[in-house]
């Protein structure tokens, strides 16, 4: 193997993982140095600041078997080591990994320090506890380091449980092979890269034609990576055969070898089929376990004349044990957020309700809670109905005389001020000609009256004076009409009718409605309440409505009047309910539509959500 690939994981004194293991092998004859070197490897892999191997006796005494880094004789015992000794017997008796925050330490005082304590068992020393100190302020770093330290401790258990110098030297060699593969897997941050790295390294180390890894998805094994193959189709016959062999291994939870030894008792039908169809091949499938639960399978294939030996199988088994935790964590973290949340939720519920039938128990509890909620909980009942905005009254602006439209100053939708805003103007040319004629006629009558008075013709003078007054009345009328030629809105509001800009020059007869102006404060809403809900509506009830134009704006209203007669609207019987708007806005216009909800009162949710279907059933069954 190429040792250059793990240079980036520089250990103590700049040594690589492979060099540390070689150094460990050379120190196997000296137990003290052996354990110290083993601790250095574990601290290197777990990125721990220090480590110790502790053994507790039944009398309450704790022996320190090895420490890394070593401190000089006579020096003060480090605070972290003293606190480790306090927890050692508790962890050793419990047999589970413990993570504790240290109270104080002289190493990097400004950073929090955590103590990871892992129980171990070895031939030379029996049961013991490996304690490691990690300095970090990030709890996630502590969890990641704890995971790596547990893998490193598993390696120490593998070596420590093998008595004899020759057996240990063989263990060192296997450990070195495993470490190089583990280093390649740990360099990857994504599951796909880590799985591919494991397959490639295993295939290269044991001269396999193919190395494949699959993970359990629901009830089936799904192939995730294949050595030296970036992409593959799930529909390929080869992929299906490999997955069948993996499922055979997973179902029996045992290592399967084909051709199978004579003394084997497992079933290897799918594995034998894979070996014959694409070979003959020697096929080895190993289950990947986490917490005694099989989560995946690693399958190796190589020529039949190179059968897998027991030492090779044992080394591959060690590799699987050390890499499974890393692959499993990456597999879970690389999934989409919904699957991750569902899995985390299930694990949490499993801790509360038990690991078996967790989702069934959760569903049952939720259903029971929903039933209680529906029966006893109450909420505001708000019947809804469509509505339309309308004006209480509208001011019309008619044509004051027969004439022609001269100019238009406003458009529909504009706001106007009462008494000052000019809406339009009518042509007054004809009126002014008539005015001039009336003035001339008046002047003539006045002259006639003056001449008659001079000649003492009293009757003629009175007739002429009366005609002059008649002409004056005509003049006053014409002046009034000319003054009314500019159409002015008598009230303030919005123009709702009068789009006349395209009709300039058109004739207008006296009384023709040219404009309609609606004051905003006169707006009200008319609800069309369905027949089956009118019984719940009462005068003075409050509610809110929202228009289709501004659905986010809620407008409060109060019910004013309920029409006692039903009307047919859109082929449905409805009652019109008039409501007063508590507040109006400048954007509101007559004719706007939307949805209104009337606050009737509190009712049980089960009644609110089932009343329509219950009423329908009652009508159908006449209950």
C-alpha positions in Angstrom: 0.0 0.0 0.0 1.1 3.6 -0.6 1.8 5.2 2.8 1.8 8.7 1.3 -1.9 8.9 1.2 -2.2 9.3 5.0 0.4 12.0 5.4 -2.2 14.6 6.0 -3.2 12.8 9.2 0.1 13.6 10.9 0.4 12.0 14.3 2.8 12.6 17.2 6.2 13.8 16.0 4.9 14.0 12.4 4.4 10.2 12.0 1.7 8.8 9.8 -0.8 6.2 11.0 1.1 3.4 9.3 4.4 4.5 10.9 2.7 4.6 14.3 1.5 1.1 14.0 5.0 -0.1 12.9 6.3 1.6 16.0 3.6 -0.1 18.1 4.7 -3.5 16.7 8.4 -2.8 17.7 7.3 -2.0 21.3 5.1 -5.1 21.7 7.7 -6.8 24.0 7.5 -3.9 26.5 4.0 -3.7 27.9 4.4 -0.2 29.3 5.7 1.2 26.1 3.2 -0.8 24.1 0.2 0.7 25.9 1.7 4.2 25.7 2.2 3.9 21.9 -1.3 2.4 21.6 -2.7 5.5 23.5 -0.8 7.8 21.1 -2.4 6.1 18.1 -5.8 6.4 19.7 -5.3 10.1 20.5 -4.1 10.7 17.0 -7.1 9.0 15.5 -9.6 10.7 17.8 -7.9 14.1 17.8 -7.7 14.0 21.6 -5.2 16.1 23.7 -4.3 13.3 26.1 -5.2 9.8 27.0 -4.9 7.2 29.8 -5.5 3.5 30.4 -7.1 2.9 33.9 -7.9 -0.3 35.7 -10.2 -0.3 38.7 -9.9 -2.9 41.5 -12.7 -4.2 43.7 -11.3 -2.3 46.7 -12.1 1.2 45.2 -8.5 1.7 44.0 -7.8 2.8 40.4 -4.4 2.0 38.8 -3.0 4.1 35.9 -1.5 1.6 33.4 -0.4 4.1 30.8 -0.6 7.8 30.1 -0.1 9.8 26.9 1.6 12.2 26.8 3.8 11.0 29.7 4.7 13.5 32.5 7.9 13.5 34.5 8.2 11.6 37.8 7.4 13.8 40.8 5.3 16.2 38.8 1.8 17.1 39.9 -0.8 14.7 38.5 -2.9 16.5 35.8 -6.4 17.5 36.9 -8.0 15.7 34.0 -6.3 12.4 35.1 -7.5 12.8 38.7 -11.1 13.4 37.5 -10.8 10.4 35.1 -9.9 8.2 38.1 -13.0 9.4 39.9 -15.3 8.1 37.1 -13.2 5.0 36.1 -14.9 2.4 38.3 -18.4 3.7 37.5 -17.7 3.4 33.7 -16.0 0.0 34.1 -19.0 -1.4 36.1 -21.5 0.1 33.7 -19.8 -1.1 30.6 -21.0 1.9 28.5 -19.2 4.9 27.0 -19.5 8.1 29.0 -18.8 11.7 28.1 -18.3 14.2 31.0 -17.3 17.8 31.0 -14.2 18.5 33.0 -14.4 21.0 35.9 -10.9 22.5 35.4 -7.7 21.7 33.6 -4.3 23.4 33.2 -4.2 22.6 29.4 -5.7 25.5 27.4 -7.8 27.0 30.3 -9.8 29.2 27.9 -11.3 26.2 26.1 -13.8 23.7 27.5 -12.6 20.2 28.0 -14.5 17.0 27.8 -13.6 13.5 29.1 -14.5 10.5 26.9 -14.3 7.2 28.8 -14.6 3.9 27.0 -14.6 0.4 28.7 -12.1 -2.1 27.2 -11.1 -5.7 27.8 -7.7 -7.2 27.0 -5.9 -10.5 27.8 -3.0 -9.0 29.7 -4.9 -6.6 31.9 -8.6 -7.8 31.9 -11.3 -5.1 32.2 -10.1 -1.5 32.0 -11.2 2.0 31.0 -9.6 4.1 28.3 -10.0 7.9 29.1 -9.3 10.7 26.6 -9.4 14.5 27.1 -10.7 16.6 24.2 -10.5 20.4 24.2 -13.2 22.2 22.2 -16.2 24.5 22.5 -18.2 22.6 19.9 -20.3 19.8 21.1 -20.5 18.3 17.6 -16.7 18.0 17.6 -16.9 16.1 20.8 -19.4 13.6 19.4 -17.3 13.1 16.2 -14.1 12.6 18.3 -15.9 10.2 20.6 -17.0 8.1 17.6 -13.4 7.9 16.2 -12.1 7.1 19.7 -14.5 4.2 20.0 -13.3 2.9 16.6 -9.7 3.2 17.8 -10.5 1.5 21.0 -12.0 -1.4 19.1 -8.7 -1.8 17.3 -6.9 -1.9 20.7 -9.3 -4.6 21.8 -8.5 -6.5 18.7 -4.8 -6.4 19.4 -5.1 -6.8 23.1 -7.2 -9.9 23.0 -4.7 -11.8 20.9 -2.1 -13.5 23.2 1.3 -14.4 22.0 4.0 -12.4 20.2 3.4 -14.0 16.8 -0.3 -13.6 17.0 0.2 -9.9 17.9 2.6 -9.4 15.0 -0.1 -10.8 12.7 -2.6 -8.5 14.3 -0.3 -5.5 13.7 -0.1 -6.3 10.0 -3.9 -6.6 9.7 -4.3 -3.4 11.7 -1.9 -1.6 9.4 -3.9 -2.7 6.4 -7.1 -1.7 8.1 -5.7 1.7 9.2 -4.7 2.6 5.6 -8.3 1.8 4.4 -9.8 3.6 7.3 -7.7 6.7 6.6 -8.9 6.7 3.0 -12.6 6.5 4.2 -12.1 9.2 6.8 -10.8 11.6 4.2 -14.2 11.7 2.5 -16.9 14.0 3.8 -19.8 12.6 1.8 -21.3 9.1 1.9 -20.8 8.4 -1.8 -17.1 9.3 -1.7 -16.5 7.3 1.5 -18.3 4.2 0.2 -16.4 4.4 -3.1 -13.1 4.8 -1.2 -13.8 1.7 0.9 -14.7 -0.4 -2.2 -11.7 0.7 -4.2 -9.3 0.2 -1.3 -10.6 -3.3 -0.4 -10.6 -4.3 -4.1 -7.0 -3.1 -4.4 -5.8 -4.7 -1.2 -7.2 -8.1 -1.8 -7.0 -8.2 -5.7 -10.8 -8.4 -6.1 -12.5 -8.0 -9.5 -15.4 -6.2 -7.7 -16.1 -4.9 -4.3 -19.6 -3.7 -3.6 -21.4 -2.1 -0.7 -25.1 -2.0 -0.1 -27.2 -0.5 2.7 -30.6 -1.6 4.1 -33.5 0.6 2.9 -36.8 -0.4 4.5 -36.8 -4.2 3.9 -34.4 -4.5 1.0 -30.7 -3.9 0.4 -29.9 -1.2 -2.1 -26.5 -1.1 -3.8 -24.7 2.2 -3.0 -21.2 1.8 -4.4 -19.1 -0.5 -6.6 -15.3 -0.4 -7.0 -14.0 1.5 -10.0 -17.6 2.2 -11.2 -19.0 5.7 -10.9 -22.4 5.1 -12.3 -24.5 2.0 -12.6 -28.2 1.3 -13.4 -30.4 -0.3 -10.8 -32.1 -2.3 -13.6 -28.8 -4.1 -14.6 -29.0 -7.9 -14.0 -25.5 -7.8 -12.4 -26.7 -5.2 -9.8 -29.9 -7.2 -9.1 -27.8 -10.4 -8.5 -25.4 -8.6 -6.2 -28.3 -7.2 -4.2 -29.8 -10.6 -3.9 -26.6 -12.0 -2.6 -26.4 -9.1 -0.1 -30.0 -9.7 1.1 -29.1 -13.4 1.6 -26.2 -12.4 3.9 -28.3 -9.8 5.7 -31.3 -12.1 6.3 -29.1 -14.7 7.9 -26.8 -12.2 9.7 -23.8 -14.2 8.9 -20.7 -14.1 6.7 -21.4 -16.1 3.5 -18.6 -17.6 1.3 -19.0 -19.2 -2.1 -17.9 -21.8 -2.8 -19.1 -22.7 0.7 -16.9 -24.9 3.0 -18.3 -28.4 3.6 -19.0 -27.8 7.2 -21.1 -24.6 6.5 -24.7 -24.6 7.6 -25.9 -21.3 5.9 -27.8 -21.0 2.7 -25.9 -19.5 -0.2 -28.2 -20.0 -3.2 -28.1 -16.4 -4.4 -24.3 -16.1 -3.7 -23.6 -19.3 -5.6 -25.7 -18.0 -8.5 -23.6 -14.8 -8.6 -20.4 -16.9 -8.5 -21.4 -19.2 -11.4 -23.1 -16.6 -13.7 -20.2 -14.1 -13.7 -17.3 -16.4 -13.0 -16.5 -18.9 -11.6 -15.7 -16.5 -8.8 -14.9 -16.6 -5.1 -17.5 -14.5 -3.4 -17.4 -13.2 0.2 -20.3 -11.2 1.8 -19.9 -9.7 5.2 -22.7 -8.0 7.2 -22.0 -4.4 8.4 -23.2 -4.1 12.0 -23.9 -1.1 14.2 -25.1 -1.7 17.8 -25.6 -5.4 17.0 -28.0 -4.5 14.1 -27.1 -5.2 10.5 -27.4 -2.1 8.4 -25.5 -3.1 5.2 -23.4 -5.7 3.4 -20.0 -5.7 1.8 -19.5 -8.2 -1.1 -16.2 -9.1 -2.6 -15.6 -11.0 -5.8 -12.3 -12.4 -7.2 -11.2 -15.4 -9.4 -12.1 -18.8 -8.0 -8.5 -19.9 -7.9 -7.8 -17.2 -5.3 -10.1 -18.4 -2.5 -10.4 -16.2 0.6 -8.3 -17.5 3.5 -9.3 -17.3 7.1 -6.7 -14.5 7.8 -8.1 -12.4 4.9 -11.6 -12.9 6.1 -10.6 -11.8 9.6 -8.9 -8.7 8.3 -11.8 -7.8 6.1 -14.1 -8.3 9.1 -12.0 -5.9 11.2 -12.1 -3.4 8.4 -15.8 -3.6 8.3 -16.1 -3.2 12.0 -14.0 0.0 12.0 -15.5 1.6 9.0 -19.2 0.9 9.6 -19.7 3.7 12.1 -18.3 6.3 9.8 -20.2 5.1 6.8 -23.5 4.8 8.8 -23.2 8.4 10.0 -22.4 9.7 6.6 -25.3 7.7 5.1 -27.7 9.3 7.6 -26.4 12.8 7.3 -26.4 12.8 3.4 -30.1 12.1 3.1 -32.6 14.8 2.4 -33.8 16.8 5.4 -37.2 15.1 5.5 -35.8 11.6 5.9 -33.3 12.8 8.5 -36.1 14.4 10.6 -38.3 11.3 10.3 -35.4 9.1 11.4 -34.5 11.3 14.3 -38.1 11.5 15.4 -38.5 7.8 15.2 -35.4 7.3 17.4 -36.7 9.8 19.9 -40.1 8.1 20.0 -38.4 4.7 20.3 -36.6 5.9 23.4 -40.0 6.9 24.9 -42.3 4.2 23.6 -39.9 1.3 22.9 -38.1 0.1 19.8 -40.8 -2.2 18.5 -43.8 -1.0 16.5 -42.7 2.6 17.3 -44.7 4.3 14.5 -47.8 2.2 15.2 -47.7 3.4 18.9 -47.1 7.0 17.8 -50.1 6.8 15.4 -52.3 5.3 18.1 -51.4 8.0 20.6 -51.9 10.7 18.1 -55.3 9.3 17.1 -56.4 9.0 20.8 -55.2 12.6 21.4 -57.1 13.8 18.2 -60.3 12.1 19.4 -60.0 13.8 22.9 -59.3 17.1 21.2 -62.3 16.9 18.9 -64.6 15.9 21.7 -63.6 18.4 24.4 -61.8 21.3 22.6 -63.8 24.3 21.5 -63.1 26.9 18.8 -64.7 29.9 17.3 -67.3 29.0 14.8 -67.2 31.3 11.8 -69.6 30.7 9.0 -68.3 32.2 5.8 -70.2 33.7 2.9 -69.3 35.7 -0.3 -70.0 39.4 -0.2 -70.1 42.5 -2.5 -69.3 46.0 -1.5 -72.0 48.6 -2.3 -72.7 52.2 -1.6 -75.4 53.4 0.8 -76.2 56.3 -1.7 -74.6 57.8 -4.8 -74.7 61.5 -5.9 -75.6 61.9 -9.6 -74.4 64.9 -11.6 -76.8 65.5 -14.6 -76.6 67.8 -17.6 -78.2 71.2 -16.6 -79.3 72.0 -20.2 -79.2 70.7 -23.7 -75.8 71.2 -25.2 -72.5 69.6 -26.2 -69.7 68.2 -24.0 -66.8 70.6 -24.2 -64.2 69.1 -21.9 -63.9 66.2 -19.3 -61.6 66.7 -16.3 -61.9 63.4 -14.4 -62.0 59.7 -15.0 -63.8 56.9 -13.2 -62.0 56.0 -10.0 -60.6 59.4 -9.2 -61.3 61.2 -5.9 -63.0 64.6 -6.0 -63.6 67.3 -3.5 -67.2 68.5 -3.0 -67.9 72.0 -4.3 -64.5 72.6 -5.8 -63.6 69.7 -8.2 -64.7 70.4 -11.8 -65.9 67.2 -13.4 -66.6 68.4 -17.0 -67.8 71.4 -19.0 -70.6 72.0 -21.6 -70.3 74.3 -24.6 -72.0 77.7 -23.9 -71.7 79.4 -27.3 -75.4 79.0 -28.2 -76.4 80.2 -24.7 -74.3 83.3 -25.1 -75.8 84.1 -28.4 -79.3 83.7 -26.9 -78.1 85.9 -24.0 -77.0 88.7 -26.3 -80.4 88.5 -28.2 -82.3 88.7 -24.9 -80.3 91.8 -23.8 -81.0 93.5 -27.1 -84.7 92.6 -26.9 -84.8 94.0 -23.4 -83.2 97.3 -24.5 -85.9 97.6 -27.3 -88.7 97.1 -24.8 -87.2 99.7 -22.4 -87.1 102.2 -25.3 -90.8 101.5 -26.2 -91.8 102.0 -22.5 -89.9 105.3 -22.4 -91.5 106.6 -25.6 -95.0 105.6 -24.4 -94.5 107.4 -21.1 -93.5 110.5 -23.0 -96.6 110.4 -25.1 -98.8 109.7 -22.0 -99.7 106.3 -23.4 -99.9 104.5 -20.1 -101.2 101.2 -21.4 -98.5 100.9 -24.0 -95.8 101.8 -21.5 -97.0 99.1 -19.1 -97.0 96.5 -21.9 -93.5 97.5 -22.9 -92.3 97.4 -19.3 -93.7 93.9 -18.9 -91.9 92.7 -22.0 -88.7 94.2 -20.7 -89.1 92.3 -17.4 -89.8 89.1 -19.4 -86.6 89.6 -21.3 -84.7 90.2 -18.1 -86.0 86.9 -16.7 -84.7 85.2 -19.9 -81.3 86.9 -19.4 -81.2 85.7 -15.8 -82.0 82.1 -16.9 -79.3 82.2 -19.5 -76.8 83.5 -17.1 -77.7 80.7 -14.6 -77.3 78.1 -17.3 -74.0 79.5 -18.4 -72.8 79.4 -14.7 -73.9 75.7 -14.5 -71.9 74.8 -17.7 -69.0 73.7 -15.4 -70.2 70.5 -13.7 -69.0 70.4 -10.1 -69.5 67.5 -7.6 -71.6 68.6 -4.7 -70.0 66.0 -2.4 -66.6 64.5 -1.8 -66.0 61.0 -2.9 -65.0 58.7 -5.7 -66.2 58.9 -9.3 -67.9 55.6 -10.0 -69.6 56.5 -13.4 -68.6 59.0 -16.1 -66.1 57.7 -18.5 -66.7 60.5 -21.0 -63.3 61.5 -22.4 -64.0 59.6 -25.6 -67.3 61.5 -26.0 -66.2 65.1 -26.2 -68.4 67.0 -28.6 -71.3 64.6 -28.1 -74.8 66.1 -27.3 -76.2 65.9 -23.9 -79.9 66.5 -23.1 -81.2 68.1 -19.9 -81.3 65.5 -17.1 -78.9 63.0 -18.6 -76.8 61.5 -15.9 -73.2 62.3 -16.8 -71.4 61.4 -13.5 -72.0 59.4 -10.3 -70.0 60.1 -7.2 -69.9 57.8 -4.2 -68.7 58.9 -0.7 -66.3 56.3 0.8 -67.9 56.5 4.2 -71.2 55.3 2.7 -69.8 51.9 1.7 -71.3 48.8 3.2 -71.2 45.1 2.4 -73.9 42.7 1.5 -73.3 39.1 2.5 -75.0 36.2 0.7 -75.3 33.6 3.5 -76.2 30.0 2.5 -79.6 28.8 3.6 -78.1 26.1 5.9 -76.1 28.7 7.9 -78.5 31.6 8.2 -79.9 30.2 11.5 -76.6 31.0 13.3 -76.4 34.7 12.0 -77.8 37.3 14.4 -78.0 41.1 14.3 -75.0 42.9 16.1 -72.7 39.9 15.6 -69.2 40.9 14.5 -66.9 39.4 11.9 -64.2 40.1 9.3 -64.1 40.2 5.6 -61.3 40.2 3.0 -61.6 41.3 -0.6 -60.1 39.4 -3.5 -58.0 42.5 -4.4 -56.5 42.7 -0.9 -56.8 39.3 0.7 -54.3 40.2 3.5 -56.3 43.1 4.8 -59.0 42.1 7.3 -61.9 44.5 7.7 -64.1 44.4 10.7 -67.9 44.6 10.3 -71.1 44.4 12.4 -74.3 42.8 11.2 -77.0 45.4 10.7 -79.9 43.7 9.0 -81.0 40.2 7.7 -83.3 40.1 4.7 -86.2 37.8 5.7 -86.7 36.6 2.1 -84.4 34.1 0.4 -83.1 34.8 -3.1 -81.6 32.4 -5.7 -78.0 33.4 -6.5 -75.9 31.1 -8.7 -78.6 28.3 -8.5 -78.4 28.4 -4.7 -80.8 29.7 -2.0 -79.2 32.5 0.0 -80.2 35.2 2.4 -78.8 38.7 2.0 -77.3 40.1 5.1 -76.3 43.8 5.3 -73.3 44.7 7.5 -71.8 48.0 8.6 -68.0 48.4 8.0 -66.3 49.6 11.1 -63.4 51.1 9.0 -63.0 51.9 5.3 -59.9 52.4 3.2 -59.1 54.5 0.2 -58.6 51.5 -2.0 -62.1 50.2 -1.5 -64.5 50.4 -4.4 -68.2 49.6 -4.8 -68.6 46.2 -6.5 -65.5 44.6 -4.9 -66.1 41.0 -3.9 -64.5 38.6 -1.4 -65.2 36.3 1.6 -66.7 37.3 4.9 -66.6 35.3 8.2 -69.1 36.0 11.0 -68.0 35.2 14.5 -71.0 33.2 15.9 -69.5 31.8 19.1 -67.5 28.9 20.4 -68.5 25.4 19.4 -66.8 22.0 19.7 -64.4 21.2 16.9 -66.1 17.9 16.2 -69.4 19.8 15.6 -67.7 22.5 13.4 -66.0 20.0 11.1 -68.8 17.4 10.8 -72.0 19.5 10.9 -72.4 19.7 7.1 -71.9 15.9 6.5 -74.2 15.2 9.5 -76.9 17.5 8.2 -76.6 15.9 4.7 -76.9 12.4 6.2 -79.9 13.5 8.3 -81.6 14.9 5.2 -80.9 11.7 3.2 -82.0 9.4 5.9 -84.6 11.7 7.4 -83.3 11.3 10.9 
